[in-house]
Amino acid sequence: MNKRTLLFIPIAWITFVLITTGTEIYELGDGRFGTREEVVSEKAESGGLITITAASYLSGKLYINVGDNNEARFSYKKIIKTSSHSKAIDYADLIQVELQKSIDGLNLLLRSPNPAPWSSSDEAGIIEGNLDIPAGSRIEVDADYFDLIVDGPFSSVKNEGSFGQIDAQNIQDRIELTTTSRDISLKDIKGEVVINTTNADIRIKNMVTSFEPARIKNENGNILIDGATGSFVVRSSFGKIRLSGIQLVGENTRIIGNHCPIRMEIEKLSDAYLAITNNYEDVELAVPKDLSANFSLEVNPDGEIHVVDIPVKPLQVTRNRMEMVSGDGEGQITIDLGGNADISIEGVR
């Protein structure tokens, strides 16, 4: 009897250890499993650099918000897409999250093996989390397959290569973003602006640029800006450009389209310079009735130029070219179209 008892106790103890050392996993449905929320934190300072680095075999969604002025806090869950509970436990244990101090601030590391065992198309290792950091922080992201939702005020946001969607607002000094096939949505941004994407849309609401023109480029997608002050260079191909609530300042605003219909509503021009070029699609321009500017407009022989509801003085008129002035001619607007395309300029209150 004593011998049997001695044998039983170690076996029960070993079984208990094996069960409790694995990550606690809950079934979420649709072939997904999730962990309980975990938290990592570290002291931080306003204006410091927060870098986020994720392994290429991880994906997910990160919410970045203003938190305590003296701390960075990341609360997160691991989500595993796989066919079995046991594999989900194994995979979750392979995903590591660390928040480390760096020379300039902090580095949030999202780690996994390379290659990861979930590399097949029907499996995935996912992190969804909320990062609270001090106001005024500078954010740099290297996380290819993560969606970012950023709500400042933060000093800057930089993400030079991403296959994730980006939604950011209240960025005060600099924003530099590049995505592929995913939308970029921005609101209340200031300073230096550099935005690039393809096969997706760029939406910006309330932008104030610095002494450098904002640079915004898209291919096979739309550029939609509602409210902008300053100057910018906008390029788009095979999408559409829609700009409203525009107050131009400076000499470097250019809009370059290719097979891209352009509509722009200008509220103020002052002594600014605007140049628009486009191929095979029309340009529509709405300007104040009392605008003071020189116009140089040119289309191909098959194109037309229409000017309505704005008092202008023609300087030169030919079949496909018109030079004219409104008011004292303080600003400059140049439009040059290739292919069969028309220019329409309308004066509005």
RODO-2510 file (C-alpha; in nm, 4 decimals, decimal comma):
residues 349
     n   res          X          Y          Z
     1     m     0,0000     0,0000     0,0000
     2     n     0,2785     0,2397     0,0836
     3     k     0,4619     0,1613    -0,2375
     4     r     0,1527     0,2301    -0,4484
     5     t     0,1015     0,5612    -0,2720
     6     l     0,4585     0,6676    -0,3342
     7     l     0,4240     0,5924    -0,7044
     8     f     0,0937     0,7766    -0,7387
     9     i     0,1986     1,1048    -0,5839
    10     p     0,4882     1,1889    -0,8223
    11     i     0,2778     1,0994    -1,1282
    12     a    -0,0038     1,3310    -1,0173
    13     w     0,2450     1,6089    -0,9469
    14     i     0,4075     1,5763    -1,2925
    15     t     0,0680     1,5829    -1,4641
    16     f    -0,0248     1,9039    -1,2807
    17     v     0,2964     2,0772    -1,3822
    18     l     0,2498     1,9920    -1,7499
    19     i    -0,0987     2,1396    -1,7523
    20     t    -0,0173     2,4648    -1,5758
    21     t     0,2999     2,5580    -1,7656
    22     g     0,1118     2,6017    -2,0955
    23     t    -0,0553     2,9341    -2,1853
    24     e    -0,4233     2,9540    -2,0898
    25     i    -0,6223     2,9539    -2,4136
    26     y    -0,9904     3,0225    -2,4841
    27     e    -1,1780     2,9219    -2,7977
    28     l    -1,3151     3,2271    -2,9802
    29     g    -1,4870     3,0511    -3,2682
    30     d    -1,4161     3,0405    -3,6401
    31     g    -1,0936     2,8486    -3,5800
    32     r    -0,9502     3,1160    -3,3479
    33     f    -0,8157     3,0905    -2,9938
    34     g    -0,7218     3,3736    -2,7578
    35     t    -0,5288     3,4338    -2,4363
    36     r    -0,6208     3,6424    -2,1360
    37     e    -0,5094     4,0054    -2,1452
    38     e    -0,1468     4,0583    -2,0474
    39     v     0,0308     4,3858    -1,9634
    40     v     0,3870     4,5124    -1,9927
    41     s     0,4902     4,8611    -1,8794
    42     e     0,7955     5,0812    -1,8430
    43     k     0,8761     5,4356    -1,7377
    44     a     0,8593     5,6883    -2,0242
    45     e     0,8964     6,0609    -2,0867
    46     s     0,7001     6,3043    -2,3011
    47     g     0,8781     6,3668    -2,6305
    48     g     1,0646     6,0379    -2,6164
    49     l     1,0934     5,7932    -2,9036
    50     i     0,8684     5,4869    -2,8993
    51     t     0,9651     5,2244    -3,1573
    52     i     0,7433     4,9272    -3,2381
    53     t     0,9098     4,6304    -3,4043
    54     a     0,7147     4,3188    -3,5042
    55     a     0,8301     3,9896    -3,6515
    56     s     0,7234     3,9400    -4,0122
    57     y     0,5201     3,6292    -3,9193
    58     l     0,2963     3,8263    -3,6850
    59     s    -0,0075     4,0369    -3,7733
    60     g    -0,2764     4,2203    -3,5818
    61     k    -0,4057     4,5577    -3,4727
    62     l    -0,2449     4,8194    -3,2491
    63     y    -0,4272     5,1085    -3,0824
    64     i    -0,1889     5,3859    -2,9753
    65     n    -0,3323     5,6441    -2,7365
    66     v    -0,2249     5,9093    -2,4870
    67     g    -0,1797     5,7671    -2,1402
    68     d     0,0097     5,8552    -1,8235
    69     n     0,2845     6,1125    -1,8771
    70     n     0,5373     5,8971    -1,6908
    71     e     0,4663     5,5494    -1,8283
    72     a     0,4272     5,3410    -2,1425
    73     r     0,1749     5,0598    -2,0933
    74     f     0,0920     4,7879    -2,3469
    75     s    -0,2084     4,5648    -2,2768
    76     y    -0,2594     4,2900    -2,5309
    77     k    -0,4015     3,9514    -2,6204
    78     k    -0,2529     3,6810    -2,8381
    79     i    -0,4934     3,5361    -3,0918
    80     i    -0,4083     3,2120    -3,2690
    81     k    -0,5770     3,0951    -3,5845
    82     t    -0,5340     2,7177    -3,6107
    83     s    -0,7255     2,3917    -3,6157
    84     s    -0,6688     2,2596    -3,2617
    85     h    -0,6546     2,3755    -2,9024
    86     s    -0,3197     2,2077    -2,8377
    87     k    -0,1551     2,3761    -3,1358
    88     a    -0,2947     2,7103    -3,0186
    89     i    -0,1230     2,6631    -2,6813
    90     d     0,2072     2,5761    -2,8481
    91     y     0,1877     2,8722    -3,0872
    92     a     0,0899     3,1211    -2,8155
    93     d     0,3949     3,0195    -2,6103
    94     l     0,6177     3,1059    -2,9081
    95     i     0,4937     3,4664    -2,9258
    96     q     0,6848     3,6996    -2,6947
    97     v     0,6120     4,0647    -2,6094
    98     e     0,8753     4,2880    -2,4476
    99     l     0,8949     4,6585    -2,3658
   100     q     1,2590     4,7621    -2,3386
   101     k     1,4437     5,0847    -2,2693
   102     s     1,6528     5,2271    -2,5556
   103     i     1,8921     5,5205    -2,5894
   104     d     1,6166     5,7533    -2,7155
   105     g     1,3190     5,6054    -2,5327
   106     l     1,1480     5,2661    -2,5477
   107     n     1,1187     4,9756    -2,7892
   108     l     0,8108     4,7530    -2,8003
   109     l     0,9183     4,4152    -2,9409
   110     l     0,6668     4,1648    -3,0787
   111     r     0,8630     3,8450    -3,1372
   112     s     0,8010     3,5072    -3,3015
   113     p     1,0144     3,2343    -3,4598
   114     n     1,1408     3,2815    -3,8140
   115     p     0,9988     3,0921    -3,9887
   116     a     0,6950     3,0486    -3,7679
   117     p     0,5142     2,7131    -3,7498
   118     w     0,1875     2,8867    -3,8458
   119     s     0,3248     2,9988    -4,1814
   120     s     0,0567     2,8119    -4,3785
   121     s    -0,2275     3,0180    -4,5226
   122     d    -0,4934     2,8774    -4,2862
   123     e    -0,3023     2,9592    -3,9660
   124     a    -0,1834     3,2846    -3,8077
   125     g    -0,0222     3,4368    -3,5023
   126     i    -0,1973     3,7617    -3,4105
   127     i    -0,1500     4,0321    -3,1468
   128     e    -0,4195     4,2847    -3,0681
   129     g    -0,3234     4,5471    -2,8153
   130     n    -0,3547     4,8964    -2,6731
   131     l    -0,0383     5,1036    -2,6234
   132     d    -0,0750     5,4039    -2,3914
   133     i     0,2185     5,6460    -2,4067
   134     p     0,2898     6,0056    -2,2990
   135     a     0,1551     6,2943    -2,5079
   136     g     0,4121     6,4385    -2,7468
   137     s     0,5871     6,1060    -2,8044
   138     r     0,7602     6,0257    -3,1321
   139     i     0,6453     5,6968    -3,2824
   140     e     0,8335     5,4785    -3,5320
   141     v     0,6797     5,1525    -3,6508
   142     d     0,8288     4,8512    -3,8269
   143     a     0,5339     4,6109    -3,8282
   144     d     0,4460     4,5022    -4,1796
   145     y     0,1119     4,3322    -4,1188
   146     f    -0,0421     4,5389    -3,8404
   147     d    -0,3259     4,7880    -3,8628
   148     l    -0,2491     5,1079    -3,6710
   149     i    -0,5033     5,3323    -3,5008
   150     v    -0,3211     5,6340    -3,3542
   151     d    -0,4890     5,9076    -3,1497
   152     g    -0,2562     6,1819    -3,0210
   153     p    -0,1484     6,4478    -2,9524
   154     f     0,1858     6,2996    -3,0585
   155     s     0,4858     6,4734    -3,2100
   156     s     0,5411     6,2404    -3,5045
   157     v     0,4476     5,9076    -3,6608
   158     k     0,6680     5,7158    -3,9042
   159     n     0,5913     5,3869    -4,0763
   160     e     0,7828     5,3463    -4,4010
   161     g     0,6478     5,0108    -4,5152
   162     s     0,3200     4,8441    -4,4250
   163     f     0,0519     4,6127    -4,5557
   164     g    -0,1820     4,7295    -4,2832
   165     q    -0,4433     5,0019    -4,2678
   166     i    -0,3445     5,3257    -4,0907
   167     d    -0,5793     5,5657    -3,9130
   168     a    -0,4102     5,8535    -3,7288
   169     q    -0,5154     6,1872    -3,5843
   170     n    -0,3719     6,4794    -3,3890
   171     i    -0,0104     6,4564    -3,5079
   172     q     0,1701     6,7850    -3,4513
   173     d     0,5109     6,7939    -3,6230
   174     r     0,5722     6,5160    -3,8768
   175     i     0,3953     6,2199    -4,0324
   176     e     0,5577     5,9794    -4,2790
   177     l     0,3582     5,6766    -4,3929
   178     t     0,3800     5,4187    -4,6699
   179     t     0,1313     5,1356    -4,7250
   180     t     0,0460     4,8886    -4,9992
   181     s    -0,3153     4,8046    -5,0844
   182     r    -0,4471     4,9475    -4,7563
   183     d    -0,6161     5,2812    -4,6852
   184     i    -0,4577     5,5716    -4,5007
   185     s    -0,6942     5,8006    -4,3063
   186     l    -0,5599     6,1107    -4,1300
   187     k    -0,7197     6,3918    -3,9316
   188     d    -0,5810     6,7067    -3,7695
   189     i    -0,2211     6,6755    -3,8816
   190     k     0,0480     6,9458    -3,8941
   191     g     0,4062     6,9938    -4,0040
   192     e     0,5957     6,7782    -4,2521
   193     v     0,3736     6,5312    -4,4344
   194     v     0,4883     6,2437    -4,6575
   195     i     0,2216     5,9906    -4,7599
   196     n     0,2423     5,7072    -5,0154
   197     t     0,0151     5,4177    -5,1025
   198     t    -0,0994     5,2034    -5,3948
   199     n    -0,4289     5,0294    -5,4729
   200     a    -0,6014     5,2060    -5,1832
   201     d    -0,7341     5,5467    -5,0790
   202     i    -0,5749     5,8381    -4,8952
   203     r    -0,8163     6,0491    -4,6878
   204     i    -0,7028     6,3605    -4,5028
   205     k    -0,9149     6,6004    -4,2978
   206     n    -0,7651     6,9245    -4,1632
   207     m    -0,3993     6,9459    -4,2637
   208     v    -0,1611     7,2359    -4,1997
   209     t     0,1758     7,1996    -4,3711
   210     s     0,5129     7,3371    -4,2657
   211     f     0,7576     7,5378    -4,4763
   212     e     0,8063     7,2201    -4,6852
   213     p     0,5187     7,1170    -4,9151
   214     a     0,3317     6,8046    -4,8120
   215     r     0,4076     6,5149    -5,0483
   216     i     0,1155     6,2840    -5,1181
   217     k     0,1288     6,0085    -5,3795
   218     n    -0,1068     5,7322    -5,4865
   219     e    -0,1419     5,4826    -5,7697
   220     n    -0,4699     5,3091    -5,8553
   221     g    -0,6471     5,4866    -5,5735
   222     n    -0,8110     5,8117    -5,4692
   223     i    -0,6724     6,1137    -5,2851
   224     l    -0,9421     6,2938    -5,0846
   225     i    -0,8488     6,6025    -4,8819
   226     d    -1,1015     6,8069    -4,6851
   227     g    -0,9411     7,1180    -4,5398
   228     a    -0,5750     7,2038    -4,5972
   229     t    -0,3608     7,5129    -4,5389
   230     g    -0,0123     7,5540    -4,6844
   231     s     0,1358     7,3935    -4,9934
   232     f     0,1568     7,0391    -5,1243
   233     v     0,2596     6,8160    -5,4121
   234     v    -0,0107     6,5626    -5,4998
   235     r     0,0392     6,2807    -5,7520
   236     s    -0,2148     6,0191    -5,8536
   237     s    -0,2688     5,7746    -6,1380
   238     f    -0,5905     5,5938    -6,2295
   239     g    -0,7812     5,7265    -5,9308
   240     k    -0,9441     6,0600    -5,8577
   241     i    -0,8307     6,3702    -5,6711
   242     r    -1,0857     6,5642    -5,4664
   243     l    -0,9596     6,8669    -5,2710
   244     s    -1,1943     7,0957    -5,0765
   245     g    -1,1485     7,3760    -4,8238
   246     i    -0,8025     7,4586    -4,9627
   247     q    -0,6056     7,7673    -4,8514
   248     l    -0,2825     7,7869    -5,0498
   249     v     0,0309     7,9488    -4,9102
   250     g     0,3685     7,9527    -5,0860
   251     e     0,4952     7,8860    -5,4339
   252     n     0,5211     7,5092    -5,4519
   253     t     0,1751     7,3579    -5,4851
   254     r     0,1534     7,1103    -5,7707
   255     i    -0,1074     6,8538    -5,8660
   256     i    -0,0031     6,5877    -6,1148
   257     g    -0,2581     6,3433    -6,2514
   258     n    -0,2596     6,0655    -6,5068
   259     h    -0,5995     5,9299    -6,6138
   260     c    -0,7169     6,1010    -6,2978
   261     p    -1,0160     6,3404    -6,2783
   262     i    -0,9329     6,6391    -6,0561
   263     r    -1,1720     6,8649    -5,8666
   264     m    -1,0349     7,1357    -5,6393
   265     e    -1,2185     7,3947    -5,4294
   266     i    -0,9959     7,6877    -5,3310
   267     e    -1,0971     7,9156    -5,0440
   268     k    -0,7845     8,1338    -5,0470
   269     l    -0,4898     8,1787    -5,2837
   270     s    -0,3144     8,5040    -5,1756
   271     d     0,0169     8,5268    -5,3633
   272     a     0,0560     8,1485    -5,3925
   273     y     0,1429     7,9494    -5,7041
   274     l    -0,0618     7,6503    -5,8214
   275     a     0,0300     7,4247    -6,1141
   276     i    -0,1960     7,1420    -6,2339
   277     t    -0,1092     6,8902    -6,5051
   278     n    -0,3242     6,5972    -6,6103
   279     n    -0,3678     6,3502    -6,8936
   280     y    -0,6963     6,2294    -7,0437
   281     e    -0,9208     6,3521    -6,7609
   282     d    -1,0914     6,6841    -6,6820
   283     v    -0,9921     6,9438    -6,4244
   284     e    -1,2634     7,1324    -6,2346
   285     l    -1,1632     7,4321    -6,0266
   286     a    -1,3920     7,6271    -5,7923
   287     v    -1,2464     7,9619    -5,6772
   288     p    -1,3756     8,2688    -5,4876
   289     k    -1,5506     8,5231    -5,7111
   290     d    -1,3092     8,7907    -5,5882
   291     l    -0,9964     8,5825    -5,6495
   292     s    -0,6854     8,7799    -5,7471
   293     a    -0,4744     8,5682    -5,9807
   294     n    -0,3127     8,5256    -6,3203
   295     f    -0,4336     8,2217    -6,5170
   296     s    -0,2484     8,0248    -6,7837
   297     l    -0,4741     7,7499    -6,9223
   298     e    -0,3969     7,5046    -7,2015
   299     v    -0,5671     7,1967    -7,3465
   300     n    -0,5163     6,9785    -7,6521
   301     p    -0,7014     7,0816    -7,9710
   302     d    -0,9886     6,8472    -7,8829
   303     g    -1,0255     6,9910    -7,5315
   304     e    -1,2283     7,2901    -7,4133
   305     i    -1,1863     7,5698    -7,1565
   306     h    -1,4880     7,6997    -6,9625
   307     v    -1,4769     7,9995    -6,7244
   308     v    -1,7994     8,1080    -6,5509
   309     d    -1,9092     8,3414    -6,2708
   310     i    -1,5711     8,5089    -6,2174
   311     p    -1,4766     8,8518    -6,3603
   312     v    -1,1598     8,8110    -6,5676
   313     k    -0,9686     9,0111    -6,8235
   314     p    -0,8499     8,7987    -7,1197
   315     l    -0,4855     8,8554    -7,2154
   316     q    -0,4457     8,5923    -7,4854
   317     v    -0,7048     8,3583    -7,6324
   318     t    -0,6465     8,0911    -7,8964
   319     r    -0,8254     7,7698    -7,9863
   320     n    -0,6704     7,5701    -7,7048
   321     r    -0,4995     7,8284    -7,4841
   322     m    -0,6186     8,1112    -7,2606
   323     e    -0,4296     8,3614    -7,0491
   324     m    -0,6331     8,5904    -6,8266
   325     v    -0,6222     8,7852    -6,5006
   326     s    -0,8715     8,8337    -6,2206
   327     g    -0,8461     9,1139    -5,9664
   328     d    -0,4895     9,2406    -5,9205
   329     g    -0,3319     8,9129    -6,0327
   330     e    -0,1555     8,8396    -5,7024
   331     g    -0,1495     8,4597    -5,7333
   332     q    -0,0678     8,2296    -6,0237
   333     i    -0,2682     7,9331    -6,1551
   334     t    -0,1353     7,7199    -6,4401
   335     i    -0,3296     7,4252    -6,5833
   336     d    -0,1964     7,2094    -6,8676
   337     l    -0,3928     6,9089    -6,9922
   338     g    -0,2954     6,6340    -7,2338
   339     g    -0,5323     6,4120    -7,4261
   340     n    -0,9011     6,4804    -7,4751
   341     a    -0,9761     6,6697    -7,1529
   342     d    -1,1486     6,9933    -7,0482
   343     i    -1,0792     7,2727    -6,7989
   344     s    -1,3717     7,4194    -6,6027
   345     i    -1,3266     7,7175    -6,3681
   346     e    -1,6191     7,8439    -6,1652
   347     g    -1,6423     8,1440    -5,9348
   348     v    -1,8255     8,0757    -5,6075
   349     r    -1,9077     8,2819    -5,3009
***
